[in-house]
Amino acid sequence: MKLMFGRTISLQLRLFVAVLLSIVLIVGDKYTEGSTTVRTSLNTLVSPLIYLANLPYEVFSFGAKSLQTREQLLSENEALKQKQLLQSEQLQQYQFLTKENQKLRALLGSSAKQANRKIIAQILSVHSNPYSHQVVINRGAIDGLSEGQAVIDEMGVVGQLTKVGSTTSRVLLMTDTTHATPVRILRNEVRTVVEGMGKINQVKLSHVPHSLDVRIGDVLVTSGLGGTFPEGYPVAIVTEINRDEGSPFAQVYAEPVAQLDRIRLLVVLWRQQQEIISSE
Amino acid sequence: MNSRHSFLIGVSIFFALIMSLMPLPFSFEPFRPDWVLLVLMYWSLAVPHRLNIGTAWVVGLLIDLASGSPLGVNSLTFSICIFVTASNFQKIRNFSIWQQAILVGLFLMFYHLMQFWLNHFLMDVYFNPQYLWPVVTGMLSWPWIFLLLRKYRRHFRIR
């Protein structure tokens, strides 16, 4: 053993320095802005690791894809075509409705809504911190993403971007304990807030008075308050209401609309342009 | 010569990092052992003059970045664990593999409780006994990691 009596820095001193540096990091991470260049470059540093860890999954899914039979592909193609036909029918209506909506808004004197910029991102399946709900996507600062952008899938709201590297970024899911989404009930426009509980298939409504008009099956959509999520995207459906008069608030639970445990493709939305409030 | 040893140790840590980030089927996810910490523990017992608290801190930071936990949590817990093993390496080395496995289990338990406590403090997570599964799986996989890395170390004569 070379260093049994060797002269090096003592372990205690090393530990002291390491603990001190870690505490500085923890405090710095908690109380500073997220979108600095230091952080982006730190997140970029581990991007190759993430891509490498995702590789086996890609290989397997590529293998599975190339082993699909012709019949499977044909039937899938057929189903997709039918879906597209139905959706394009709705789209024709939609264009008419947006025109009408713009006209009505003009009559009311409020500003017209602008279309959001958006980008499609794919999830890299890598392991994340077990204490939080998050996923990694294959887009980053290179594609113009920044912290706090809303992320949705085909069904509804998924979460928002938290840590952005140059080629990867992290999406904090709406079921995470630190995430809250401002929503309103689609049926009666009552505003409330949905909080994550750390469960992948359940969220809760925070501070709901007993008198609030909420029913099982109510659809919650984003209210647009807070500025992170654009208005009108479905978030969750109310599944359980517990009006215990003994507790200060009613306990209302809901199930996320987006299938958070099997998402694969996501859409990242840009924040809406600052709306110009017309004074007339 | 020195750099060759460090490089080979680095390679094993790199593989452990990839293993700990690789996707697993959803039902196996809670049982994933902490590969990186186990590998670091092995090297800190085998060659404590090469791998020490500094390395553990840097690797912990990499884990934090790659797994999206609050920065500094893993570096802190890794450093403390490696401090314990590195300061007692002469004692721990003399134990049999099974005794070592039990000790490693204790260290892992300590690591996970610290992890939980820090995360609770930073993000208000609540305790779930499921969080302690890696302690058991880590303890059971220690003998295999030990034997594998010992073979690796002897084959490449890492000292």
Interface residues (C-beta under 8 A of the other chain):
Chain A: K2 L3 G6 T8 L11 R14 L15 A18 V19 L21 S22 I23 V24 L25 I26 G28 D29 K30 L42 N43 L45 V46 L49 I50 L52 A53 N54 P56 Y57 S125 V126 H127 S128 N129 P130 Y131 S132 Q134 V136 T162 K163 R170 T177 T178 G198 D261
Chain B: L17 I18 S20 L21 M22 P23 L24 F26 E29 P30 R32 P48 H49 N52 I53 G54 A56 W57 G60 L61 L62 L65 A66 S67 G68 S69 P70 L71 G72 V73 S75 L76 S79 I80 F83 A86 S87 Q115 F116 L118 N119 L122 M123 D124 V125 Y126 Y131 R159
